[in-house]
Amino acid sequence: MIRRLILWGLVASLITASSCVEERKAEMKPTTDKDKAKVTTRRLGPRVTFVQGDNKIDVMIGEKHFTSYLYGYKLAKPVLFPVRTLSGIMVNRGYPLVEIEGESKKYPHHTGLFFAYRYVNDDDFWLDPASPAHIKHIKVTEMAGGVGKGSLSTVIHWIGKSGRVLLKEKRKMVFCADENEYAIDFSIGLTAQDKKVTFSDSKEGMFAIQVADWLREDGGSGRYFNSNGDEMEKDVWGKRARWVCLQGKKDGKTIGIAILNHPASVNYPTYWHTRGHGLFSANPLGQYVFEKSRHPDSAQPFQLTLEPGGVAHFRFRVIIYEGARTKGQLEQQFEKFVR
């Protein structure tokens, strides 16, 4: 049973992708306007639309609610929540926004699908949701739906505990629909403002989702595997890889999440902070921590530093799918992503 938390009164209405999007060949020739509409949908996917609400933007694919971009209230950062498959199964954990009976309640800062980091100068944008340092949505610069895909672009400020804006983030999210999967392409640029910004190496970051308990490795059905051929948390955690997938079973369906890292992204290929308790995170900035764990004698810090006006670019694709995927299939999707 799912019941609303009093917490923030936030989500009363919320719990209510191969490549992005390539035209597919029709299996029949359209003869009527109705047939033409069916063929267009089959080729390009259902229509993606955006619905503006109170401190949220719902992302609809056809008539289905895929996810919502949430901001404001007492959120420490903008998040996508919930995140659903084609058949409506939620792949992220509900806590702390929605309480699901029997669900784990650790790590309240792991909320939905998010982008954050722990050590930014002397500010922490990762661990403490109540910290005065926070990541604030400022405005929407683009909201364009369409057949098969839709784009949502935003401006976001990383504000330190002093109240000073350290970083200006420009984020573009392209939501895509295919027959058996949804996908989201993220293009993120972080620009230092009037002060030098240093990201000290930390495992606590950066592009992450806390998955539903049924999908995690510990006590769930999920299993990690990556582009290198490594499997399970113990062999995937702390390594570089082009992509990582977490695949499990729910209600008789095989369901998975794959995160792909684009070569144009900082410190590609990224390291991975993949935990059995359900945190699934790509972290290109935690180099020293990960290398020290696996190669202590040769570990070197990355320590990304941006002078005022300097920009760091990050690009990821998230695929939420139904039906088993193999390493070979995901390699094909990665190749399409980087073309």
C-alpha positions, 0 to 999 in steps of 0.5 A: 500500500502506498500512502502519502507522507506529510513531508512537504505535501509534494507528490499527491498527483505523482504516483497517480529507447534504443536510440533517441528517436530513430525512424523505423520502417513501417510494415505496411503502406498507409492508405488512409489518414488513420493508417498514416497516423498509425504508421507515423506513431509506429515509426517515430513513437508516441507523442511526448508532452509536458504539463506545467504544474506547481513546482513540477513539470509532468512528462507524458508519453502518449497518455502515460505519465513517465516522470516529473521534473520536480523543483522548489518546496524543500527539495535540496536539488531538482529531481526526476520523480517518479521514473516509470517503465512503459507498463507503469512500473516505478524503477526508483525508490519512493522514499523520502517523497512517498512512503511505500510499505516495507521499503528501505529508508536509508539515505534520504538524500538519494531522491529520484534521478538527480545530479549533485556532488559532495565536495565543491569548494567547502560546500556539500551538495550531496549528503544533507538535504537540510544543508544551506548549500543547495541546487536551485531551479531558476527557469525553463528555457525550452519546453517543446513536445513532439512525436517520439521525443520532447525537449526540456531545458533549464537553468539551475544555480548551485548556491553555497552556504554563504548564499553565493552562486558558485555554478550556473548549470544549463541542462537539456533533457530530451525524453524519447519513446520507443516500443519497449523502452523510454530514454532520457538524454542529459546534456549538462554544462557547469559554469563557474561564476565569479570565483574559482571552483574546485571539485575535490575527489569524492565517491559521493556523486554525481549522476545518480538514481536510487532504484526501487528495492526490488531492483537492487542487488541486496535483497532484490532481483537486480544484477549489475553488468558493464561494458567491460564484461564485469558483473555484480557490484563487487566487480563493477564498483569503482571502475571506468566503463562506457556504460553500466546496466542494472537488470532485474525482475518485477511482476513477471517482467524483466526490467532494467536501467542502463546509463551510458556516458558520452565521450564528450563528457568530463573524464570519460569514461566515467567511474561508477559508484554502484551499490548493492543497496540501490544507489546507481551512480556515474561519477567521473570526478571521484577518480582518486577514491576509486583508484586508491581502492583498486590501485593504491600505489598509482592512484592520482587525483582528478580534482576538477578545477574551474576558473571563473567562466570555465565550463565542464560538460557532462553527457549521459543517456538513461534507458528504462526498458522492459524485456531482457537486454544483453551486453551486445544489444547495449553496445549497439545502443551505445554506438548509436548514442555516440554517433 
